């Protein structure tokens, strides 16, 4: 089995389909490029706080979820992820 593709990358995602962390819910996943890195896994999310849908690379969302669980980030929603992406 090659170390690529959706099933392989989902093993390393800190959020799974239909799971909610903070105010963000993972709706669906897709793989871009060759699917060998977490940046190739795109997560379609819904923010329940702002009722807004968006796509984000799993590598970015995993990092933000880690900060949220360690309480280094007070919230996990669309604005906190958007702010992170602009830094």
PAKETI-955619 format. One line per 5 residues: number of its first residue (from 1); their letters; for each residue x negated, y, z negated of N, C-alpha, C, CB. Coordinates in Angstrom, 1 decimal. Atoms other than C-alpha are relative to their C-alpha. Glycine has a CB too. Layout:
N
NUM) a) X:Y:Z:X:Y:Z:X:Y:Z:X:Y:Z  ...
This chain:
87
1) xxxxx) -0.8:-1.2:0.0:0.0:0.0:0.0:-0.9:1.2:0.0:1.0:0.0:-1.2  0.7:-1.2:-0.1:-1.3:3.4:0.9:0.4:0.9:-1.2:0.2:0.7:1.4  -0.3:-1.0:1.1:-1.6:6.1:-1.8:0.6:1.3:0.5:-1.3:0.2:-0.8  -0.7:-1.1:-0.5:0.8:8.4:-0.2:1.5:-0.2:0.2:-0.6:0.4:1.4  -1.5:0.1:-0.2:4.5:9.1:0.4:0.8:0.4:-1.2:0.3:-1.4:0.4
6) xxxxx) -0.9:-0.5:1.0:7.5:10.0:-1.6:-0.1:-0.9:-1.3:1.4:0.0:0.5  0.0:0.8:1.2:7.5:7.0:-4.0:-1.3:0.1:-0.8:0.2:-1.5:0.5  1.3:-0.2:0.7:3.8:7.4:-4.8:0.0:1.3:-0.7:-1.1:0.0:1.1  0.1:-1.3:0.6:4.1:11.1:-5.5:1.0:0.2:-1.1:0.3:1.1:1.0  -1.0:-0.1:1.1:7.3:10.7:-7.6:-0.5:-0.6:-1.3:1.2:-0.7:0.4
11) xxxxx) 0.6:0.5:1.2:5.2:8.7:-10.1:-0.6:1.1:-0.9:-1.0:-1.1:0.4  0.7:-1.1:0.7:3.4:11.9:-11.0:0.8:1.3:-0.3:-1.3:0.3:0.8  -0.9:-1.1:0.2:6.3:14.3:-11.0:0.5:0.0:-1.5:1.1:0.0:1.0  -0.4:-0.1:1.4:7.2:15.6:-14.5:1.5:0.2:0.0:-0.6:1.2:-0.7  -1.5:-0.1:-0.1:10.9:16.0:-13.3:0.4:-1.0:1.1:0.4:1.4:0.3
16) xxxxx) -0.6:0.9:-0.9:13.0:13.4:-11.5:1.3:0.5:0.5:0.1:-1.4:-0.6  -1.2:-0.4:-0.6:16.0:13.6:-9.3:1.2:0.0:-1.0:0.4:-0.9:1.2  -1.1:-0.2:0.9:19.1:14.9:-11.2:-0.4:0.2:-1.4:1.0:-1.2:0.1  0.5:-0.3:1.4:17.0:15.6:-14.3:-0.1:1.5:-0.1:-1.4:-0.7:-0.2  0.0:-1.4:0.3:17.2:19.0:-15.9:-1.1:0.2:-1.1:1.3:0.5:-0.5
21) xxxxx) 1.0:-0.4:0.9:14.2:20.6:-17.7:0.2:1.5:-0.2:-1.5:-0.4:0.4  -0.3:-1.4:0.1:15.0:24.0:-19.2:1.3:0.3:0.7:-1.2:1.0:0.5  -1.1:-0.4:-0.8:17.4:25.7:-16.8:-0.1:-0.5:1.4:0.3:1.5:0.0  0.2:0.5:-1.4:16.0:23.9:-13.7:0.3:-1.4:0.1:-1.5:0.2:0.3  -0.4:1.3:-0.3:17.5:20.8:-12.2:-0.6:-0.4:1.3:1.5:-0.2:0.0
26) xxxxx) 0.5:0.5:-1.3:15.8:18.7:-9.5:1.1:-0.6:0.8:-1.2:-1.1:-0.3  -1.0:0.5:-0.9:18.2:18.1:-6.7:-0.4:-1.0:1.0:0.7:1.2:0.7  0.5:0.9:-1.0:16.1:16.4:-4.1:-1.5:0.2:0.2:0.8:0.2:1.4  1.4:-0.1:-0.3:12.6:15.8:-2.9:-0.3:-0.3:1.5:-0.8:-1.1:-0.9  0.4:0.3:-1.3:10.8:15.8:0.4:-1.6:0.1:0.0:0.6:1.0:1.1
31) xxxxx) 1.4:0.0:-0.1:7.2:15.2:1.5:-0.4:0.7:1.3:-0.5:-1.5:0.0  0.6:-0.6:-1.1:5.2:17.4:3.8:-1.4:-0.5:0.3:0.0:1.6:-0.1  1.4:0.4:-0.4:1.9:16.8:5.6:-0.1:-1.6:-0.2:-1.1:0.7:-0.8  0.2:1.5:0.1:0.5:13.3:4.8:0.4:-0.5:-1.4:-1.5:-0.3:0.2  -0.6:0.5:1.3:2.0:13.1:1.2:-1.0:-0.6:-0.9:1.0:-1.0:0.3
36) xxxxx) 1.0:0.5:0.9:-1.3:12.5:-0.6:-0.3:0.8:-1.2:-1.3:-0.2:0.8  0.3:-0.9:1.1:-1.3:15.4:-3.0:1.4:0.6:-0.5:-0.9:1.2:0.4  -1.2:-0.5:0.6:1.3:16.9:-5.4:0.5:1.2:0.7:-0.2:0.3:-1.5  -0.4:-1.2:-0.8:1.3:20.1:-3.3:0.8:-0.4:1.2:-1.2:0.8:0.4  -0.7:0.5:-1.2:2.8:17.9:-0.5:1.4:-0.4:-0.4:-0.7:-1.1:0.6
41) xxxxx) -1.3:0.4:0.4:5.8:17.0:-2.6:0.8:1.3:-0.3:0.0:-0.9:-1.3  -0.8:-1.2:0.1:8.5:19.7:-2.3:1.3:-0.4:-0.8:0.3:0.7:1.4  -1.2:0.3:0.8:11.2:19.8:-4.9:1.1:1.0:0.2:-0.3:-0.1:-1.6  -1.1:-0.9:-0.2:14.6:21.3:-4.1:0.7:0.1:-1.4:1.0:-0.6:1.1  -0.5:-0.2:1.4:15.8:22.8:-7.4:1.2:0.9:0.0:-1.1:0.6:-0.9
46) xxxxx) -1.1:-1.0:0.3:18.8:24.6:-8.9:-0.2:0.5:-1.3:1.4:-0.7:0.1  0.1:-0.6:1.3:18.5:27.1:-11.6:1.4:0.3:-0.5:-0.8:1.4:0.1  -1.3:-0.1:0.6:21.6:26.9:-13.8:0.2:1.4:-0.6:0.3:-1.1:-1.0  -0.1:-1.3:0.7:20.9:30.2:-15.6:0.4:1.1:1.1:-1.3:0.4:-0.6  -0.2:-1.0:-1.1:20.9:32.2:-12.3:0.9:-0.5:1.1:-1.3:0.6:0.5
51) xxxxx) -0.7:0.6:-1.0:22.9:29.8:-10.2:-0.6:0.2:1.4:1.5:0.5:0.0  0.8:-0.2:-1.2:20.2:29.9:-7.5:-0.8:-1.2:0.3:-0.9:1.2:-0.2  0.7:1.1:-0.5:18.7:27.2:-5.4:-1.4:0.5:0.6:0.8:-0.8:1.1  1.3:-0.4:-0.5:15.0:27.2:-4.4:-0.8:-1.3:0.2:-0.7:1.0:-0.9  0.9:1.1:-0.2:12.2:24.9:-3.2:-1.3:0.4:-0.6:-0.2:-0.3:1.5
56) xxxxx) 1.2:-0.2:0.7:8.9:24.6:-5.0:-0.9:-1.2:0.1:0.1:0.4:-1.5  1.0:1.1:0.0:5.7:22.5:-4.7:0.0:-0.7:-1.4:-1.4:0.5:0.4  0.0:0.7:1.3:5.6:19.8:-7.4:-1.2:0.3:-0.8:0.0:-1.5:0.3  1.2:-0.4:0.8:2.1:20.8:-8.4:0.3:1.3:-0.8:-1.2:0.2:1.0  -0.3:-1.3:0.7:3.3:24.3:-9.3:1.1:-0.3:-1.1:0.6:1.0:1.0
61) xxxxx) -1.1:0.3:1.0:6.5:23.0:-11.1:-0.6:-0.8:-1.1:1.2:-0.6:0.7  0.6:0.9:1.1:4.5:20.3:-13.0:-0.8:0.9:-1.0:-0.9:-1.1:0.6  0.9:-0.9:0.9:2.1:23.0:-14.3:0.9:0.8:-0.9:-0.9:0.9:0.9  -0.9:-0.8:0.8:5.0:25.2:-15.4:0.8:-0.8:-1.0:1.0:0.7:0.9  -0.6:0.9:0.9:6.8:22.3:-17.0:-0.9:-0.3:-1.2:0.5:-1.3:0.6
66) xxxxx) 1.0:0.3:1.0:3.6:21.4:-18.9:-0.1:1.2:-1.0:-1.3:-0.3:0.6  0.1:-1.2:0.8:3.4:25.0:-20.2:1.3:0.1:-0.9:-0.2:1.3:0.8  -1.3:-0.1:0.7:7.1:24.9:-21.2:0.1:-1.0:-1.2:1.2:-0.3:1.0  0.0:1.1:1.1:6.7:21.6:-23.2:-0.9:0.4:-1.1:-0.3:-1.3:0.6  1.0:-0.4:1.0:3.7:23.0:-25.0:0.4:1.3:-0.7:-1.4:0.2:0.6
71) xxxxx) -0.5:-1.3:0.6:5.7:26.2:-25.8:-0.8:1.2:0.3:0.2:-0.1:-1.5  0.8:-1.2:-0.4:3.2:28.4:-24.0:0.9:0.9:0.9:-1.2:-0.5:0.8  -1.0:-0.8:-0.8:6.2:29.5:-21.8:1.3:-0.1:-0.8:0.1:-0.6:1.4  -1.2:0.0:0.7:9.4:30.5:-23.5:1.2:-0.5:0.7:0.3:1.4:-0.5  -1.1:0.4:-0.8:11.7:29.7:-20.7:-0.5:-0.7:1.3:0.9:1.2:0.4
76) xxxxx) 0.2:0.6:-1.2:11.9:27.6:-17.6:1.2:0.2:0.9:-0.4:-1.6:-0.1  -1.1:-0.3:-0.9:14.1:29.1:-15.0:-0.5:0.6:1.3:1.0:1.0:-0.7  0.5:-0.6:-1.3:14.0:30.8:-11.5:-0.9:1.1:-0.2:1.2:0.4:0.8  0.8:-1.2:0.2:12.5:34.0:-12.8:-1.4:-0.3:-0.5:0.6:1.0:-0.9  1.3:0.4:0.6:9.7:32.3:-14.8:-0.8:-0.7:1.1:0.2:-0.9:-1.2
81) xxxxx) 0.7:0.7:-1.1:8.8:30.1:-11.8:-0.4:1.0:1.1:0.9:-1.1:0.6  0.3:-1.0:-1.0:9.0:33.1:-9.4:-1.2:0.8:-0.4:1.3:0.8:0.3  1.0:-0.8:0.6:6.8:35.1:-11.7:-1.4:-0.7:0.2:0.3:0.4:-1.4  1.2:0.8:0.0:4.3:32.3:-11.8:-0.6:-0.1:1.5:0.3:-1.5:-0.5  0.4:0.1:-1.4:4.2:32.0:-8.0:-0.6:1.3:0.5:1.2:-0.4:0.9
86) xx) 0.5:-1.2:-0.4:3.4:35.7:-7.7:-1.3:0.4:-0.6:1.0:1.1:-0.3  1.3:-0.3:0.7:0.4:35.7:-10.1:-1.2:-0.5:0.8:0.0:-0.7:-1.4
